[in-house]
């Protein structure tokens, strides 16, 4: 596990056990190296060290995002098996519709575009990281280029229509850890723990200085 991911993940898990035990209990044990290697084979490119480190820390969440949203504002971490199932379904769905809409581009055009390029068609080189449960996922763009490894959003209707939320998975985890430890914000949202001890995220209230369980911040 890379040092930065290990440090951020330890801070996140420590905070969850102390403040949001329902979400902490939903975090899966680490993925095996074989499963991580299978993920690289499925997306067709090597995985960055920080993504491998994330899955060596935990193989997603078993009840994401019902058991809480680990990633702001509404995302629970995907287990690798579910992530790769989503990835294959999207790749195959567009392959079956090739030629029916020029806006999608071809697989070769999309897969060969620089990382960070927006579009509707799902690229084979995108690895789903987290799900909202409502048709929107966070993914790591593993195409080559300056923005390789950046974390972006994908809507099943609109596609990837916004620039990266975080430049790397390491940056995402550090942002979350800082927000939890210091009652700050990550991706513009403040941590909040509901009455069932689940982590959630809200727009920050201007007068709030601490997170309160069971009440709006």
N, C-alpha and C positions, 0 to 999 in steps of 0.2 A: 504494500500500500504506500503510495507516495506520502511524504511527510505532511504536505498541506491538506490533502484529503483526510488523512488519518486524524489530524488535529481538529479539523472542522467537524468531522463525523463524531468524534468523541464528545465535543462540546454539544452537538445537537442531541445525541442520545442521552447524555447526562441531564440536559434540560428537560427532555421529554419524560424521563423517569421521574423527575422531581415535580413537574407541573402538568404533564399531559400523559398519564400512564396508559390510557386507552390507546392512544396513538403509538406509544412505545411498544405496547404488547403486540401490535399489528406488524411490526418490522420483522421481516424474515431473517433467518440465519444467512451467512455468506453463501454466494454461489460458488460452485466448483470451478476450478480452472478449465475443466473440459467444457462446461456450459458457457464460460466466457469465450473460449476459443471457437465454439460453435456459433456464437453471436457474430464474431468477426468473419467467419466463413459465410454466414447468411447475408451480411451487409456488403461483403465483397471487398473490404478494405481493412487494414489494421485498426484496432481500437486505440485511441490515445491512452496514455498511462493513467490519467485521472479517471476515465470511465472504467477501466479495469479495476482501479482501486476502489471505486464506489461499489462495484458488485462483489469485490472481495470483502467489503464491510457488511453488505446486506444485499440479499436478492430481492429487492423491492419490498412491497407490503402485501400481506395476504388478503386484505379487505380494502384496497385502495379504490376511491378515496373515502369510503364510508366511515372508516375508522379514524379519519382525520386527514388534513391536508398538510403534508410535510413541506410542500413547495408552494409558495404563494402565487396566485391567490387561492387556487382551488384544486391543486394537483396532489395525487398520491403516487408514490413510486411504483412503477411497473415491475413485477417479477420478470426475469428474462424470458421465460417461456411465453408469457402473455404478450410481452413486447414484440417478440419475433413472430408470434401468430398475427398480430396486428400488421406488422411490416409485410409479411407475405401476402396477406389479404389485399392490402392496398396495391402492392406491386402487381399482383395477378389481376386485380380489377381493372387497372389501367391497360394492362397488356391485352385484355379481352376486348377493350374498346378502342384500340389503336386505329387511327384514321377517321374516327367519327367526329373529332373536334380538334381543329388545328391549334386551338389555344393551349392544349395540354403539352404540345411538343412530343417528340419521340423519347423513348427511354434513353437512347444514346445522347440526345441533346441535353436532357435534364441531368443525367448522371455525370456528364462531362462538363457541366457548367461549374463555375467557381463556387465554393462554399459561401453561403449567405445569399445566393441568388433566389429571388422569390418566384413562386409559381404554384399552379394548381396540382400538377402531376406529382405523385409521391415518388421520390428517388429511392432506388435500391440502397443507396449509401446513407440513408437517414435511419438512425436508430431511435425508436421511441424510448423515452425515459420515464414519463409520468402521464397519467390520465386524469381528466376532470370527471370522467364518467358521463359526460354530456356531449361527447363528440369532438372534443378538443384535446389534443395531446401536446406535450412538450417533447421535442426530439433533439438529438445531437446531429448537426450537419457534418457528416464525415467525408464529404467531397473535398477535393484538394483546393488549396488556395489560402489566402491570408486569414480567412475566418473559419478555417477547419476546426471542428470541435466546438463551435458556438452552439448555444442552446436557443431554440426557436419554437414558435407555436405553429400548430397545424390544425385548421378547422376542416372538417370533412366536406363542408360546402365551399368555403372560400379558399382552401388550401393554405399555403404559407404566404401570408400577405402582409407580414410585418417584419421589421429588422430583428436581429437577435436580441433576446432579453438579457443574456449573459454571454461573455466572450468564451467561457469555458465552463465545464462542470466544476472545476476547482473554485472558480469565482462564484458560482451559484451557491455552493455549499458554504463558502466563507461568508457570503452575504447573509444567508439564513442564520448561521451560527452567531454572527454579530447582532442580528436583529433580536434573536432569542435572548442572548446574554445581556444586552444593554437596552431592552425595550425600545429598539429602534425600528427601522423599516427595511424591508427587502422587496424589491420590485414595486415600491410605492405602497406597501401594505404592512400593517403592524400585527404581530402575533396576538392571538386571542384564544383563550381556552373556554370551551363551552361547559354546560352543566354535566355533561357525560365525560368530562376529562379528555376531550379531543382537541387537538390543535386545529385552529382555524385562523384566517387572516381577514383583517378589515382595513378599510381606509383609515389612516391615522386621524384621531380627533385632535384638534389643535390644543386642547387643554389637558390632554391625558399625558401622564408621565410613567404610568405603570400599567401592566396587563392585569385585568381582573377577570377571574373565572366567573362565568355565568352572567356577565353584564357587558354591554357594549363598551368598547374603549372610548 
